[in-house]
Amino acid sequence: IVLNWGGLKGKRVYIVESTLDPNMEANWEIQGQTSKNRMVVDGLTPGVLYYFRIAGVNNFGNGAFSDVVAIRCI
């Protein structure tokens, strides 16, 4: 899956997280970090519905996470 998002001014990197159940905070897993507004997420199972969220990080720490987006892997 290729994720694309709008940029944030002043960020250093973005943290991308995913889960199968967005209602369970403990189930969110970090997929990676990137300094770009794009990330490829590999190793996903076809037919499974994944949920993603993104947070910007700057010198002051992590920002709030984005709205959750649901994507079914094909």
VOTORDREN-6783 format. One record per residue: residue in one letter; x, y, z of N, C-alpha, C, O in turn; residue number from 0. Coordinates in Angstrom, 1 decimal. Each point is the difference from the previous one (the first is absolute). Layout:
% residues N
{node "A",{X,Y,Z},{X,Y,Z},{X,Y,Z},{X,Y,Z},NUM}
...
% end
This chain:
% residues 74
{node "I",{0.9,-1.2,0.0},{-0.9,1.2,0.0},{0.9,1.2,0.0},{1.0,0.1,0.7},0}
{node "V",{-1.4,0.9,-1.5},{0.8,1.3,0.0},{-0.9,1.0,0.7},{-1.1,0.3,-0.5},1}
{node "L",{1.6,0.3,1.5},{-0.7,1.1,0.7},{0.6,1.3,-0.4},{1.2,0.2,0.0},2}
{node "N",{-2.1,0.8,-0.2},{0.4,1.4,-0.4},{-0.8,0.9,0.9},{-1.2,-0.3,0.3},3}
{node "W",{1.8,1.4,0.2},{-0.7,1.0,0.8},{0.6,1.3,-0.2},{1.1,0.2,-0.5},4}
{node "G",{-1.9,0.9,0.9},{0.5,1.3,-0.1},{1.0,0.3,1.1},{0.0,-0.6,1.1},5}
{node "G",{0.9,1.5,-1.4},{1.1,0.3,0.9},{-0.3,0.9,1.1},{-1.0,0.8,0.0},6}
{node "L",{1.8,-0.8,1.1},{-0.2,0.9,1.1},{1.3,0.9,0.1},{1.1,-0.5,-0.2},7}
{node "K",{-1.3,1.8,0.4},{1.1,0.9,0.1},{0.7,-0.2,1.3},{-0.7,-0.1,1.1},8}
{node "G",{2.0,0.0,-1.1},{0.8,-0.1,1.2},{0.2,-1.4,0.5},{0.7,-0.2,1.0},9}
{node "K",{-1.2,-0.8,-1.7},{0.2,-1.4,0.5},{1.4,-0.4,-0.4},{0.6,0.5,-1.0},10}
{node "R",{-0.1,-1.5,1.7},{1.3,-0.6,-0.3},{-0.2,-1.4,-0.7},{0.6,-0.3,-1.0},11}
{node "V",{-1.5,-0.5,1.6},{-0.4,-1.3,-0.6},{-1.5,-0.2,0.3},{-0.6,0.7,0.7},12}
{node "Y",{0.1,-1.7,-1.4},{-1.3,-0.5,0.3},{0.1,-1.4,0.5},{0.8,-0.8,-0.4},13}
{node "I",{-1.7,0.4,1.3},{-0.2,-1.3,0.5},{-1.2,-0.6,-0.6},{-1.1,0.6,0.1},14}
{node "V",{1.2,-1.8,-0.7},{-1.2,-0.7,-0.5},{-0.3,-1.2,0.8},{0.9,-0.8,0.2},15}
{node "E",{-2.2,0.7,0.2},{-0.4,-1.1,0.8},{-1.2,-0.7,-0.7},{-0.7,0.6,-0.7},16}
{node "S",{0.6,-1.9,1.0},{-1.1,-0.8,-0.5},{-0.6,-1.0,1.1},{0.7,-0.3,1.0},17}
{node "T",{-1.9,-0.1,-1.3},{-0.7,-1.0,0.9},{-1.1,-0.7,-0.8},{-0.4,0.5,-1.1},18}
{node "L",{0.0,-1.6,1.7},{-1.2,-0.7,-0.6},{-1.3,0.4,0.8},{-1.1,-0.2,-0.5},19}
{node "D",{1.3,0.8,1.7},{-1.1,0.5,0.8},{0.3,1.4,0.6},{0.7,0.1,0.9},20}
{node "P",{-1.3,0.9,-1.6},{0.4,1.4,0.4},{-0.6,0.3,1.4},{0.3,1.1,0.6},21}
{node "N",{-1.2,-1.9,0.0},{-0.6,0.3,1.3},{0.9,-0.5,1.1},{-0.3,0.4,1.2},22}
{node "M",{1.3,-1.1,-1.5},{0.9,-0.5,1.1},{1.4,0.7,-0.1},{0.8,-0.3,-0.9},23}
{node "E",{-0.6,1.3,1.7},{1.2,0.9,-0.1},{1.3,-0.9,0.1},{0.9,0.4,-0.6},24}
{node "A",{-1.0,-1.4,1.4},{1.2,-0.8,0.2},{0.4,-0.8,-1.2},{1.1,-0.5,-0.1},25}
{node "N",{-2.0,0.3,-0.9},{0.3,-0.7,-1.2},{0.7,0.7,-1.1},{0.4,-0.6,-1.0},26}
{node "W",{-0.3,2.0,1.1},{0.7,0.8,-1.0},{1.5,-0.4,0.0},{0.6,0.0,1.0},27}
{node "E",{-0.1,-0.2,-2.2},{1.4,-0.4,-0.2},{0.7,1.1,-1.0},{-0.6,0.4,-1.0},28}
{node "I",{1.8,-0.1,1.3},{0.7,0.9,-0.8},{0.5,-0.7,-1.3},{0.6,-1.1,0.1},29}
{node "Q",{-1.0,1.6,-1.2},{0.4,-0.6,-1.3},{1.4,0.6,-0.4},{0.7,-0.6,-0.8},30}
{node "G",{-0.4,1.8,1.2},{1.2,0.6,-0.3},{0.0,1.5,0.1},{-1.1,0.6,0.4},31}
{node "Q",{2.2,0.1,-0.7},{0.1,1.4,0.0},{0.6,0.5,-1.3},{0.8,-0.7,-0.6},32}
{node "T",{-1.2,1.9,0.2},{0.5,0.5,-1.3},{0.0,1.5,0.1},{-0.8,0.6,0.8},33}
{node "S",{1.7,0.0,-1.5},{0.0,1.5,-0.1},{-0.8,0.5,-1.2},{-0.1,1.2,-0.2},34}
{node "K",{-0.4,-2.2,-0.6},{-0.8,0.4,-1.2},{-1.5,-0.1,0.3},{-0.4,-0.5,1.1},35}
{node "N",{-0.4,1.0,-2.0},{-1.5,-0.1,0.1},{-0.5,-1.2,-0.7},{-1.1,0.0,-0.5},36}
{node "R",{1.9,-1.1,0.5},{-0.4,-1.2,-0.6},{0.7,-1.2,0.6},{1.2,0.1,0.5},37}
{node "M",{-1.9,-1.2,-0.4},{0.7,-1.2,0.5},{-0.7,-1.3,-0.6},{-1.2,0.0,-0.1},38}
{node "V",{2.1,-0.9,-0.2},{-0.5,-1.3,-0.5},{0.0,-1.0,1.1},{1.0,-0.1,0.8},39}
{node "V",{-2.1,-0.6,-0.5},{-0.1,-0.9,1.0},{-0.1,-1.4,-0.6},{-1.0,-0.3,-0.7},40}
{node "D",{2.0,-0.6,0.9},{0.0,-1.3,-0.6},{-0.4,-1.0,1.1},{-0.1,0.2,1.2},41}
{node "G",{0.0,-1.5,-1.7},{-0.3,-1.1,0.9},{-1.4,-0.1,0.5},{-0.2,-0.7,1.0},42}
{node "L",{-0.7,1.3,-1.7},{-1.4,0.0,0.5},{-0.7,-1.2,-0.7},{0.4,-0.5,-1.0},43}
{node "T",{-1.5,0.0,1.7},{-0.7,-1.2,-0.5},{-1.2,0.5,-0.9},{-0.8,0.8,0.4},44}
{node "P",{0.8,-1.4,-1.6},{-1.1,0.4,-1.0},{-1.4,-0.3,0.7},{-0.2,-1.1,0.6},45}
{node "G",{-0.8,1.9,-0.9},{-1.3,-0.1,0.5},{-0.3,0.5,1.4},{-1.1,0.1,0.5},46}
{node "V",{2.2,0.3,0.2},{-0.1,0.4,1.4},{-0.2,1.5,0.0},{0.6,0.8,-0.7},47}
{node "L",{-1.5,-0.3,1.6},{-0.2,1.5,0.2},{0.9,0.5,1.1},{0.0,-0.5,1.1},48}
{node "Y",{0.9,1.4,-1.5},{0.9,0.6,0.9},{-0.4,1.5,0.2},{-0.6,0.6,-0.8},49}
{node "Y",{1.0,-0.1,2.0},{-0.3,1.4,0.4},{1.4,0.6,0.2},{0.9,-0.5,0.6},50}
{node "F",{-0.8,1.8,-1.1},{1.2,0.7,0.1},{-0.2,1.4,0.6},{-1.1,0.5,-0.1},51}
{node "R",{2.1,0.0,0.8},{0.0,1.4,0.5},{1.5,0.5,-0.1},{0.9,-0.8,0.0},52}
{node "I",{-0.8,2.1,0.0},{1.3,0.6,-0.2},{0.2,1.2,1.0},{-1.0,0.7,0.2},53}
{node "A",{2.2,-0.6,0.3},{0.2,1.2,0.9},{1.4,0.6,-0.5},{0.9,-0.7,-0.3},54}
{node "G",{-0.9,2.0,0.4},{1.2,0.8,-0.3},{0.8,0.1,1.3},{-0.5,0.1,1.1},55}
{node "V",{1.9,-0.1,-1.3},{0.9,0.2,1.2},{0.9,1.1,-0.3},{0.6,0.1,-1.1},56}
{node "N",{-0.4,0.8,2.0},{1.0,1.1,-0.1},{0.8,0.1,1.2},{0.0,-0.9,0.9},57}
{node "N",{0.7,1.9,-0.7},{1.0,0.2,1.2},{-0.8,0.0,1.3},{0.6,-0.2,1.1},58}
{node "F",{-1.9,0.4,-1.1},{-0.8,0.1,1.2},{-0.7,-1.3,0.3},{-0.6,-0.2,1.1},59}
{node "G",{0.8,-0.8,-2.0},{-0.6,-1.3,0.3},{-1.1,-0.4,-1.1},{0.0,0.6,-1.0},60}
{node "N",{-0.8,-1.6,1.3},{-1.0,-0.5,-0.9},{-1.2,0.9,0.0},{-0.4,0.5,1.1},61}
{node "G",{-0.2,-0.3,-2.3},{-1.2,0.7,-0.1},{-1.2,-1.0,0.2},{0.3,-1.1,0.2},62}
{node "A",{-1.5,1.6,-0.3},{-1.2,-0.8,0.0},{0.0,-0.9,-1.2},{0.5,0.3,-1.1},63}
{node "F",{-1.1,-1.5,1.3},{-0.2,-0.9,-1.2},{-1.1,0.5,-0.9},{-0.9,0.7,0.5},64}
{node "S",{1.0,-1.0,-1.8},{-1.0,0.3,-1.0},{-1.3,-0.7,0.3},{0.0,-0.9,0.9},65}
{node "D",{-1.0,1.2,-1.7},{-1.2,-0.9,0.0},{0.5,-1.3,-0.5},{0.9,-0.2,-0.7},66}
{node "V",{-1.7,-0.8,1.1},{0.3,-1.4,-0.4},{-0.5,-0.3,-1.4},{-1.1,0.5,-0.3},67}
{node "V",{1.9,-1.2,-0.5},{-0.5,-0.3,-1.4},{0.0,-1.5,-0.1},{1.0,-0.7,0.4},68}
{node "A",{-2.0,0.1,-0.9},{-0.2,-1.4,-0.3},{0.4,-0.4,-1.4},{-0.5,0.7,-0.9},69}
{node "I",{1.3,-1.7,0.7},{0.4,-0.4,-1.3},{0.0,-1.5,-0.1},{0.7,-0.7,0.9},70}
{node "R",{-1.4,0.1,-1.9},{0.1,-1.4,-0.1},{1.1,-0.4,-1.0},{0.0,0.5,-1.1},71}
{node "C",{0.8,-1.4,1.5},{1.2,-0.4,-0.8},{-0.6,-1.0,-1.1},{-0.8,-0.8,0.3},72}
{node "I",{1.3,1.0,-1.6},{-0.4,-0.9,-1.0},{1.2,-0.7,-0.6},{-0.2,-0.8,-0.9},73}
% end
